[in-house]
């Protein structure tokens, strides 16, 4: 979690791996065997990936009037529906858009009580209300049925989270002026939920591993 937060702030990340146990090391006198460095690195690299949604995800934009369009048809410079820190509905400028890859094991389908369905990556944060009443980001695997997920007119709750989808791996990510948040849904009808792009850049985060050559 901490590394994902550093990545979201574009911090330079380095990790020294020399003190992690190698594959097959005995734990508690051989009761279990250590799985080694690789599973940890896979989880870490997953935290550095972009947050994104499927190309057919609907967002709301403002031109001469407001309308819902697929995010694949969204252009830089358009104004997209979001919320400001006061909880007011506003439209902010899209500052960047790009295509990224999300493998099936990193895809998730979220369904909410108000009927909203969202297809996104496991790293795409959903905005919820914290206990203090402030906005808070939560990844799909962190959401519970108790979280108050923000919508245009209040909040909803998570019904199901189905991981390991079989969508096309080409997903789309955007950045939004100031808030980096935007409303999204799989449907062009009904409500949407507030999501966040925590990467805030135009590519995946990067990191450096320091790995001693003598490590088993």
VMD Tcl script that draws the C-alpha trace (Angstrom):
set ca {
  {0.00 0.00 0.00}
  {2.78 2.43 0.88}
  {4.58 1.83 -2.42}
  {1.37 2.44 -4.35}
  {0.94 5.74 -2.52}
  {4.53 6.77 -3.35}
  {3.92 5.87 -7.00}
  {0.76 7.96 -7.09}
  {2.86 11.00 -6.05}
  {5.47 10.25 -8.76}
  {8.14 9.60 -6.14}
  {11.35 7.82 -7.09}
  {11.14 4.31 -5.63}
  {14.01 1.99 -4.77}
  {13.87 -1.33 -2.95}
  {16.79 -3.31 -1.53}
  {15.89 -7.00 -1.72}
  {18.96 -8.58 -0.13}
  {17.34 -9.35 3.23}
  {14.27 -11.14 1.88}
  {14.34 -14.91 2.29}
  {14.95 -16.96 -0.86}
  {12.61 -19.56 -2.34}
  {12.42 -22.70 -0.19}
  {13.74 -21.19 3.04}
  {12.43 -22.94 6.13}
  {10.07 -20.95 8.35}
  {9.38 -22.00 11.95}
  {11.76 -24.93 11.72}
  {10.44 -26.18 8.41}
  {6.72 -25.94 9.22}
  {6.27 -24.01 5.97}
  {8.56 -23.01 3.14}
  {9.07 -19.44 1.98}
  {7.75 -18.57 -1.51}
  {10.71 -16.33 -2.26}
  {11.08 -12.92 -3.84}
  {9.11 -13.29 -7.09}
  {5.53 -13.30 -5.69}
  {6.31 -10.17 -3.70}
  {7.72 -8.42 -6.76}
  {4.65 -9.33 -8.84}
  {2.39 -7.75 -6.23}
  {4.64 -4.68 -6.06}
  {4.74 -4.17 -9.81}
  {0.95 -4.50 -9.87}
  {0.76 -1.52 -7.51}
  {2.77 0.55 -9.99}
  {0.41 0.03 -12.92}
  {-1.92 2.66 -14.25}
  {-5.49 2.92 -13.07}
  {-7.91 2.57 -15.95}
  {-11.31 1.52 -17.30}
  {-12.59 -0.29 -20.39}
  {-12.96 1.81 -23.58}
  {-16.77 1.49 -23.56}
  {-17.07 2.99 -20.07}
  {-19.47 5.95 -20.05}
  {-18.48 9.37 -18.74}
  {-20.40 12.66 -18.81}
  {-19.03 15.70 -20.62}
  {-20.13 19.29 -21.02}
  {-20.25 20.98 -24.41}
  {-23.25 23.09 -25.36}
  {-25.12 20.67 -23.14}
  {-24.15 17.68 -21.02}
  {-24.11 14.20 -22.55}
  {-22.73 10.75 -21.80}
  {-20.12 9.34 -24.15}
  {-17.80 6.35 -24.17}
  {-14.42 7.17 -22.73}
  {-12.75 6.03 -25.97}
  {-14.43 9.02 -27.65}
  {-13.22 11.44 -25.00}
  {-10.65 14.03 -26.13}
  {-8.09 16.10 -24.27}
  {-9.59 19.50 -23.57}
  {-13.13 18.24 -23.01}
  {-14.75 19.01 -19.67}
  {-15.73 15.92 -17.69}
  {-18.14 15.55 -14.78}
  {-16.57 15.31 -11.32}
  {-16.87 16.63 -7.77}
  {-14.77 19.27 -6.05}
  {-13.52 19.08 -2.46}
  {-16.77 20.65 -1.23}
  {-18.80 17.85 -2.78}
  {-20.22 20.09 -5.53}
  {-20.80 18.73 -9.05}
  {-18.40 20.48 -11.45}
  {-16.91 19.88 -14.90}
  {-13.10 19.84 -15.14}
  {-10.79 19.69 -18.18}
  {-9.31 16.37 -19.32}
  {-5.56 16.97 -19.48}
  {-4.36 13.62 -20.83}
  {-5.64 10.37 -22.29}
  {-3.80 7.20 -23.21}
  {-4.22 3.47 -23.83}
  {-2.73 1.02 -21.36}
  {-2.75 -2.76 -20.98}
  {-4.61 -4.65 -18.25}
  {-4.21 -8.41 -18.20}
  {-7.30 -10.57 -17.46}
  {-6.09 -11.41 -13.95}
  {-5.94 -7.67 -13.20}
  {-9.46 -6.90 -14.48}
  {-12.49 -6.53 -12.21}
  {-16.24 -6.03 -12.62}
  {-17.84 -3.95 -9.85}
  {-21.59 -3.85 -9.27}
  {-23.22 -1.40 -6.85}
  {-26.59 -1.23 -5.07}
  {-27.82 1.62 -7.28}
  {-27.34 -0.50 -10.43}
  {-24.01 0.96 -11.54}
  {-21.62 -1.52 -13.13}
  {-17.98 -0.59 -13.70}
  {-15.27 -2.54 -15.55}
  {-11.84 -1.37 -14.42}
  {-8.38 -2.51 -13.34}
  {-7.67 -3.76 -9.82}
  {-5.70 -0.55 -9.26}
  {-8.46 1.87 -10.27}
  {-9.48 3.72 -7.08}
  {-13.12 4.27 -6.15}
  {-13.99 7.34 -4.08}
  {-15.72 6.72 -0.75}
  {-16.61 8.77 2.31}
  {-14.28 8.23 5.28}
  {-15.53 8.15 8.87}
  {-14.56 11.82 9.18}
  {-16.67 12.71 6.14}
  {-13.68 13.38 3.87}
  {-13.16 11.84 0.40}
  {-11.01 8.72 0.42}
  {-9.61 6.45 -2.32}
  {-10.06 2.68 -2.13}
  {-8.93 0.05 -4.60}
  {-11.57 -2.49 -5.71}
  {-10.10 -5.25 -3.53}
  {-10.31 -2.95 -0.50}
  {-13.98 -2.06 -0.91}
  {-16.51 -3.54 1.50}
  {-20.30 -3.52 1.66}
  {-20.01 -0.91 4.43}
  {-18.18 1.70 2.33}
  {-20.19 4.71 1.19}
  {-19.27 5.00 -2.50}
  {-19.79 8.52 -3.87}
  {-22.37 9.15 -6.59}
  {-23.78 12.34 -8.12}
  {-26.58 12.59 -5.58}
  {-25.23 10.88 -2.47}
  {-23.68 7.46 -2.07}
  {-24.19 3.77 -2.82}
  {-22.64 0.52 -1.63}
  {-20.77 -2.34 -3.28}
  {-22.77 -5.47 -4.12}
  {-20.21 -7.67 -5.88}
  {-16.63 -7.54 -7.11}
  {-15.80 -10.18 -9.72}
  {-12.08 -10.44 -10.37}
  {-10.34 -12.06 -13.32}
  {-12.49 -10.85 -16.21}
  {-11.94 -11.73 -19.87}
  {-12.15 -8.27 -21.46}
  {-9.86 -6.98 -24.17}
  {-6.58 -5.98 -22.51}
  {-6.60 -2.46 -24.05}
  {-7.93 -0.14 -21.34}
  {-8.02 3.65 -21.25}
  {-6.71 6.03 -18.62}
  {-7.11 9.80 -18.30}
  {-5.99 12.66 -16.11}
  {-8.33 15.42 -15.02}
  {-7.53 18.98 -14.03}
  {-7.22 19.59 -10.26}
  {-9.31 16.75 -8.85}
  {-8.08 13.75 -10.93}
  {-11.55 12.31 -10.26}
  {-14.41 11.61 -12.67}
  {-17.80 9.91 -12.71}
  {-18.06 6.64 -14.64}
  {-20.40 3.73 -15.36}
  {-20.80 0.95 -17.90}
  {-24.27 2.26 -18.82}
  {-25.37 5.42 -20.63}
  {-28.48 5.46 -18.45}
  {-28.85 6.04 -14.72}
  {-26.30 7.09 -12.08}
  {-22.53 6.87 -12.02}
  {-19.90 6.46 -9.30}
  {-16.92 8.72 -8.59}
  {-13.55 7.22 -9.50}
  {-9.98 8.47 -9.25}
  {-6.80 8.27 -11.30}
  {-4.17 8.05 -8.58}
  {-1.23 7.85 -11.00}
  {-1.78 11.42 -12.20}
  {0.61 10.96 -15.13}
  {0.77 9.60 -18.67}
  {2.47 6.26 -17.99}
  {2.93 3.57 -15.36}
  {5.10 4.38 -12.39}
  {8.65 3.01 -12.34}
  {10.96 1.66 -9.67}
  {14.45 0.25 -9.17}
  {15.35 -2.97 -7.37}
  {18.75 -3.42 -5.72}
  {19.43 -7.14 -5.73}
  {22.75 -8.65 -4.53}
  {24.36 -11.13 -6.89}
  {25.04 -13.56 -4.02}
  {21.38 -13.93 -3.03}
  {20.07 -17.51 -3.16}
}
mol new
graphics top color blue
foreach p $ca { graphics top sphere $p radius 0.5 }
foreach p [lrange $ca 0 end-1] q [lrange $ca 1 end] { graphics top cylinder $p $q radius 0.2 }
display resetview
